[in-house]
Amino acid sequence: MNLAYRDVRHNLFRFVLTCLGLSLLMAVVLAMMGIYNGLVSDALTIVKAPRADLWVVESGTQGPFAEASKIPDGTRDAVARLHGVTEAGSITYQTVEAPFRGETLRLYVVGYQPGYPGGPESILEGRGIEQSHFEIVADDKSGLSIDDVIRLGRNPFTVVGLVKDTMNSGGDPAVFITLRDAQVLQAQLAPPAQRVQMARGAGVLESLNSVAAVIARLDPNADPQAVAETVRQWKHLSALTQAEQESILLLSVVDRAKRQIGLFLAILLTVSAVVIALIIYTMTMEKLKQIATLKLIGAPDRTIIGLIVQQSIALGGVGWSFGLILILLLKDFFPRRVVLEPVNAAALAGIILVVCIVASGLGVRAALKVDPATAVGG
């Protein structure tokens, strides 16, 4: 006879209600794990999208994601001539806010040269950019659809294609336009501090003839570090391999968010442990007379310990299961992408198991101290 099971059946409504409360806590923990994974995935997606082996940026910067970078437009031709480089393309990145159907969309605009690296690799719906001006390919999370017209700067752009899961580390959906359109847009949206220079022509000319980076794809036999060293010999340029660019994103751009979410997770798990401990302790105190009766009839301590520990594990297990189901049902409604990996759910299950066993210690201690005489004490 399983005493924990019989006790749960006797107080089924309270047990289920308690599990539902814990499941909300577990859902929040899983959501934070998924948000962190989504943050990392989004940050790496935008840098992996061009399938580049080398990033050529402004000297002294770690651009174009961690820092601003601006290099001459003609750099692409020089990089393309380097030994080991098979393809090279100029690219720009900028964040804009554009009015659309009475709302303001925050978009991450990627400017690239059609026919060169930097554009969307796969189109979910529609087609890629074929005209030299005023066509746009957008991420499906932007809310834009095929044939929609959106105004960027002073010019209207027609949506001709959609891509999936292409966002920056801030969660802003990406849109792709031609490099020349992006350079014009960059000049039109220049900060007020540059408008004095633009009035003299210098600011416009500089924006129209500069890019954020040049990306290069290398021959499989080429050494990325050797090619990067060659680029660094040009004093006005720097170069980062793909691995270095990804490392910068993780250690610089999303590091603070990662630590903040990690701290929040630790707080939530601590709260979960305290809640489970208090629940188990309360449940134990309510049945001290029954425990005393068990002791009076000769039940060993391991039976009493098993009763409490099994109930604690059941609480954590049911709460974890309900929480997982809840977050799987709701994750697509979050403003940011939530990426929940099986390893995250398994890791949380292991943590909850340990937490439940440790948290049951308070109830076990109270149960073992009870006097068997309490059973006949009235």
C-alpha positions, 0 to 999 in steps of 0.5 A, a space after each residue: 500500500 502506497 501511503 503517499 498515493 492514498 493521502 493524495 487521493 484523500 486530499 485530491 482537490 488541494 493537491 491539484 490546486 497546489 500543482 497548478 500554482 507550481 506549474 505557473 512558476 515552472 512555466 515562468 522558469 521555462 519561459 525565461 530559458 526559452 527567451 534566453 535561447 531565443 535571444 542567442 538564436 536571434 543574435 547568431 541568426 543575423 550573423 550566420 545568415 550571410 554564410 560568411 567566413 570573414 567580416 571586414 570592418 572599420 579599423 579599431 572596431 568590432 563592428 558591425 553588430 557590437 560597434 558602429 563600422 563605416 568603410 568605403 564602398 569600394 573596399 569590396 573590390 579590394 577584398 574580392 581580389 585577395 588570395 583565397 576569397 571566392 566571393 565578397 559583398 558589401 552590406 549595411 545594417 540599420 534600425 528604423 521605425 516605419 509607419 504602417 497602417 496606423 502603427 509604427 514598425 521597428 525594423 532591422 534593415 539589411 542592405 546588400 548587393 543582389 547577386 553577392 553575399 549578404 541577402 536572404 538565403 531562402 525565401 519562405 514566400 514570394 521571391 527575392 529582390 529583382 529590381 534595383 530600387 524599392 523592393 523589400 524582402 521582410 521577415 514574417 514576424 514583421 506583420 508585412 505580407 506580399 504586395 504590401 507597401 511600406 514607406 522607409 524614409 521618403 520612398 515607398 517599398 513593395 514587399 516581394 518576399 518573406 523569410 522566416 526567423 531572421 531577427 537581430 539580438 533585440 528581437 527586431 524583424 529584419 528586412 532586406 533592401 538593395 545596398 543603394 536603397 539602404 545607403 540613401 535611407 541611411 543618408 535620409 535618416 542621419 542624426 541631427 548632428 550630421 545635418 549641418 554637414 549634409 547641408 554642405 554635401 559632405 554628409 550625404 556623400 559620405 553615407 552614399 559611399 560607405 558600408 558597414 562591412 564587407 563579407 567574404 566567403 573563402 575557398 575551403 582550403 584557405 586559412 581564415 586567420 591568414 586572410 584576416 591578417 592580410 586585411 589587417 595590414 591595411 591600416 584603415 581596415 580590420 577583419 574578424 573570422 566568423 567564429 570571432 564575430 559570433 563570440 563577440 556577439 555572445 560575450 558583448 551584445 547579449 552578455 548582460 541580458 544572459 546574466 540578468 536572465 540567469 539571476 532571475 532564474 536563480 531567484 525563481 528556483 529559490 522561490 520554488 524551493 521555498 514554496 515546495 518546502 512550505 507546502 510539504 511542511 504544512 501538509 506534514 503538520 496537518 497529518 501529524 496525528 496520522 504519522 504518530 499512529 503509524 509510529 504507534 503501530 510500528 511503522 519504520 521511519 523509512 515508510 514515513 520519510 517515503 510518504 513525505 518525499 514521494 509527495 514532494 516529488 509528485 508535486 514537483 513532477 506534476 507542476 513541471 509537467 503542467 508548466 511545460 504544457 502551458 509554455 508550449 501552448 503559449 510560446 508563440 504568443 510572446 513578443 520575442 521568439 521563445 526557443 525551448 530545447 529538450 535539454 532545457 526541459 530535462 535540465 529543469 526536471 533534474 533541478 526540480 527533483 533535487 529541489 523537491 528532495 531537499 525541500 522535503 527535509 523540513 517536513 521529514 524533520 517534523 515527522 520524525 520528531 513527533 511522539 507516538 503518544 500523540 496518536 492517543 492523546 485526544 
